[in-house]
Amino acid sequence: MTKRQVLTLIVYAPALAAKDGRTLAVVHGMEKALPGLRLEWEVGKGGRPIALPRRDAWLVERTQDGRFPLLCNGDERYPVTVNGRGRPGLLSPGGQSLSEVHAELPLDEPVSAAAAALLEGVAEGARSFWGHASPYGYGSEVAQQFRRSAHGPESSPRGLSMLNLPEKIPAPEIPWFLGWLNYWSAAAAQAIGFPDLARDAELLSRAWRTSSGGWVVQLTDAPLDLDNPAHLDALLRAYARFPEIGGRATP
């Protein structure tokens, strides 16, 4: 049996406050982007779904300490989850505490088609600085790009640019890395110099503007596969175009 692929979606936003309505905006954004999706169950002990008949009020009440609880669609055969967690200032750009919103969905044709809208819904709902959606496991590739020592390698095993650790990046608006689908807030786009009509024609052909003035930018038509030379080349070109990403250059 072929193992089902998973789409991982992560956005980085200002820290959540108690009873922060952004959590509800995130959930509503996902449900709007993927027809038929209802995230009306909490993931209980042992992964058992627990129905939430008053989900909206419950979620706002349970949002606290920079995080919100793990919600799911109640279908263990087709699991969709979303939750939020805090990230301390010591590990974040500019020393600013953040909230990370994480979602996972089966990467089938309907989700692939809706992936950009899902990223937009989550990112705009959380009022994020930036975020990405990529096939599950992509984080292990990015981990090999982080520069952990001044004497480390000049590139990753795949020849990708080395990136500064998040805590070494000067401002939360600067994205840490590139993914398959990228959300850049208006501030993030300004920080990295996107768009430049003379240089970004190819990226703009797979990009759209969001209602807040941010951008969703898709690097490749199909989900990013770094074993595909064309996909690897697209990623290499994007890193060369945006040296600010990963704190490699001061905007």
C-alpha positions as CSV (number, residue, x, y, z in Angstrom):
1,M,0.0,0.0,0.0
2,T,1.4,3.4,-1.0
3,K,1.8,5.7,2.0
4,R,-0.5,8.8,1.8
5,Q,1.4,12.0,1.4
6,V,0.7,14.9,3.8
7,L,0.7,18.6,3.3
8,T,2.2,20.6,6.2
9,L,1.2,24.2,6.6
10,I,2.9,26.5,9.1
11,V,2.5,30.3,9.6
12,Y,4.3,32.6,12.0
13,A,2.3,35.4,13.6
14,P,2.4,37.8,16.5
15,A,1.8,36.0,19.8
16,L,-1.8,35.0,20.6
17,A,-3.5,36.7,23.5
18,A,-6.1,35.1,25.8
19,K,-9.4,34.6,24.0
20,D,-7.8,35.8,20.8
21,G,-10.3,35.8,17.9
22,R,-7.6,35.0,15.4
23,T,-7.8,31.3,16.2
24,L,-11.4,31.3,15.0
25,A,-10.5,33.2,11.9
26,V,-7.8,30.5,11.1
27,V,-10.3,27.7,11.4
28,H,-13.0,29.5,9.4
29,G,-10.3,30.3,6.7
30,M,-9.5,26.6,6.4
31,E,-13.2,25.6,6.2
32,K,-13.9,28.2,3.5
33,A,-10.9,27.1,1.5
34,L,-11.7,23.4,1.4
35,P,-15.4,22.6,0.7
36,G,-16.9,20.2,3.2
37,L,-14.2,20.6,5.8
38,R,-15.5,21.0,9.4
39,L,-13.0,21.2,12.2
40,E,-15.5,20.6,15.0
41,W,-13.7,18.0,17.1
42,E,-10.9,18.3,19.7
43,V,-8.2,15.7,19.6
44,G,-8.4,14.1,23.1
45,K,-6.1,11.6,24.9
46,G,-4.9,8.8,22.7
47,G,-5.9,10.8,19.6
48,R,-9.6,10.2,20.1
49,P,-11.8,12.9,18.5
50,I,-14.2,14.7,20.9
51,A,-17.1,16.5,19.3
52,L,-17.5,20.2,20.1
53,P,-21.1,21.3,19.6
54,R,-20.3,24.9,20.5
55,R,-16.9,24.9,18.7
56,D,-16.6,28.7,18.0
57,A,-17.2,29.9,21.6
58,W,-15.2,27.0,23.0
59,L,-12.2,27.8,20.9
60,V,-12.1,31.5,21.8
61,E,-12.4,30.6,25.5
62,R,-9.6,28.0,25.2
63,T,-7.1,30.3,23.4
64,Q,-4.5,31.3,25.9
65,D,-0.7,31.5,26.6
66,G,0.1,32.0,22.9
67,R,-1.5,28.7,21.8
68,F,-4.8,27.1,20.9
69,P,-5.8,23.4,21.2
70,L,-5.5,20.7,18.6
71,L,-8.7,20.5,16.4
72,C,-9.5,17.9,13.8
73,N,-12.2,16.9,11.3
74,G,-13.2,13.8,13.3
75,D,-12.3,11.4,10.5
76,E,-9.4,9.2,11.4
77,R,-9.3,7.8,7.8
78,Y,-8.8,11.3,6.4
79,P,-7.3,13.3,9.2
80,V,-7.1,17.1,9.1
81,T,-5.7,18.9,12.1
82,V,-4.8,22.5,13.1
83,N,-3.4,24.0,16.3
84,G,-1.3,26.8,17.6
85,R,1.7,27.0,19.8
86,G,4.0,29.7,21.2
87,R,7.6,30.4,20.2
88,P,9.7,32.3,22.8
89,G,11.5,35.4,21.9
90,L,14.9,33.8,22.6
91,L,14.3,31.5,19.6
92,S,12.6,34.1,17.3
93,P,13.7,36.9,15.0
94,G,14.2,40.2,16.7
95,G,13.7,38.6,20.1
96,Q,9.9,38.8,19.6
97,S,7.6,36.1,20.9
98,L,5.6,34.5,18.1
99,S,2.7,32.0,17.6
100,E,3.1,29.2,15.1
101,V,0.0,27.8,13.6
102,H,0.4,24.3,12.3
103,A,-2.1,22.4,10.0
104,E,-1.8,19.0,8.4
105,L,-4.0,17.6,5.6
106,P,-3.8,14.6,3.2
107,L,-2.0,15.8,0.1
108,D,-4.5,14.4,-2.5
109,E,-5.9,16.2,-5.6
110,P,-8.6,18.3,-3.8
111,V,-6.1,19.5,-1.1
112,S,-3.4,20.2,-3.7
113,A,-5.8,22.3,-5.7
114,A,-7.0,24.2,-2.6
115,A,-3.5,24.4,-0.9
116,A,-2.9,28.1,-1.8
117,A,-6.3,29.1,-0.6
118,L,-5.7,27.1,2.6
119,L,-2.4,28.8,3.2
120,E,-4.0,32.2,2.6
121,G,-6.9,31.5,4.9
122,V,-4.7,30.4,7.8
123,A,-2.1,33.1,7.3
124,E,-4.6,36.0,6.9
125,G,-6.7,34.7,9.8
126,A,-3.7,34.7,12.1
127,R,-2.4,38.0,10.7
128,S,0.9,36.3,10.0
129,F,4.2,37.7,9.1
130,W,4.9,34.8,6.7
131,G,4.3,31.1,6.3
132,H,4.6,28.2,3.9
133,A,2.8,25.0,2.8
134,S,5.0,22.0,1.7
135,P,4.9,18.2,1.6
136,Y,5.5,16.6,5.0
137,G,9.2,15.9,5.6
138,Y,10.3,19.1,3.9
139,G,11.4,20.4,7.3
140,S,14.3,17.9,7.3
141,E,15.6,19.5,4.1
142,V,15.4,23.0,5.6
143,A,17.1,21.8,8.8
144,Q,20.2,21.0,6.7
145,Q,20.3,24.6,5.5
146,F,20.6,26.2,8.9
147,R,24.0,27.6,9.7
148,R,24.9,26.4,13.2
149,S,28.6,27.4,13.2
150,A,30.7,30.0,11.5
151,H,32.9,27.2,10.3
152,G,30.0,25.2,8.8
153,P,29.5,24.2,5.1
154,E,28.8,26.8,2.4
155,S,25.8,25.0,1.1
156,S,23.4,22.2,2.1
157,P,23.9,18.6,0.8
158,R,21.6,19.5,-2.2
159,G,23.6,22.7,-2.9
160,L,21.0,25.1,-1.3
161,S,21.9,28.3,0.4
162,M,22.8,28.2,4.1
163,L,20.4,30.1,6.3
164,N,20.8,31.9,9.6
165,L,19.0,30.4,12.6
166,P,15.7,32.2,13.3
167,E,17.1,33.9,16.4
168,K,19.9,35.4,14.3
169,I,17.4,37.1,11.9
170,P,16.8,40.8,12.8
171,A,13.0,41.1,12.3
172,P,10.0,38.8,12.3
173,E,8.9,40.0,8.9
174,I,11.8,38.3,7.2
175,P,11.0,34.7,6.1
176,W,13.4,32.1,7.4
177,F,13.2,29.9,4.3
178,L,11.3,29.1,1.2
179,G,8.6,26.4,0.7
180,W,6.4,25.1,-2.1
181,L,3.7,27.7,-1.4
182,N,4.8,30.9,0.4
183,Y,2.8,33.5,2.2
184,W,4.4,36.8,2.6
185,S,2.6,39.6,4.4
186,A,2.8,43.1,2.9
187,A,5.6,43.8,5.4
188,A,7.5,40.6,4.5
189,A,7.1,41.3,0.8
190,Q,8.6,44.8,1.3
191,A,11.4,43.3,3.4
192,I,12.5,41.0,0.7
193,G,11.8,43.3,-2.3
194,F,8.9,41.4,-3.9
195,P,7.5,42.0,-6.4
196,D,10.0,43.4,-8.9
197,L,8.2,43.4,-12.2
198,A,11.4,43.2,-14.1
199,R,12.7,40.1,-12.2
200,D,9.6,38.3,-10.9
201,A,7.5,37.6,-14.0
202,E,7.8,33.9,-13.5
203,L,6.9,34.0,-9.8
204,L,4.0,36.4,-10.5
205,S,2.5,33.9,-13.0
206,R,1.9,31.7,-10.0
207,A,1.1,34.3,-7.3
208,W,-1.8,36.3,-6.1
209,R,-2.4,39.3,-3.9
210,T,-4.4,38.8,-0.7
211,S,-7.0,41.1,0.8
212,S,-4.5,42.4,3.4
213,G,-1.9,43.3,0.7
214,G,0.2,40.2,1.2
215,W,1.1,37.6,-1.4
216,V,0.8,33.8,-1.9
217,V,3.6,32.7,-4.1
218,Q,3.8,29.2,-5.6
219,L,7.3,28.0,-6.6
220,T,6.3,25.0,-8.7
221,D,3.1,23.7,-10.3
222,A,3.3,20.3,-8.5
223,P,4.2,20.0,-4.8
224,L,7.9,20.6,-4.2
225,D,10.0,17.4,-4.8
226,L,13.7,18.1,-4.4
227,D,14.5,14.8,-6.2
228,N,13.1,16.5,-9.3
229,P,15.9,18.6,-10.9
230,A,13.5,21.2,-12.2
231,H,12.1,21.7,-8.7
232,L,15.5,22.0,-7.1
233,D,16.5,24.5,-9.8
234,A,13.4,26.6,-9.0
235,L,14.3,26.7,-5.4
236,L,17.9,27.6,-6.1
237,R,16.8,30.5,-8.3
238,A,14.3,31.7,-5.7
239,Y,17.0,31.8,-3.0
240,A,19.3,33.7,-5.4
241,R,16.6,36.2,-6.1
242,F,15.8,36.8,-2.4
243,P,19.1,37.0,-0.4
244,E,17.2,38.6,2.5
245,I,15.4,35.3,3.2
246,G,17.1,33.4,6.0
247,G,18.9,36.6,7.1
248,R,21.6,36.2,4.4
249,A,21.5,39.9,3.5
250,T,20.2,43.0,5.2
251,P,17.1,44.4,3.3
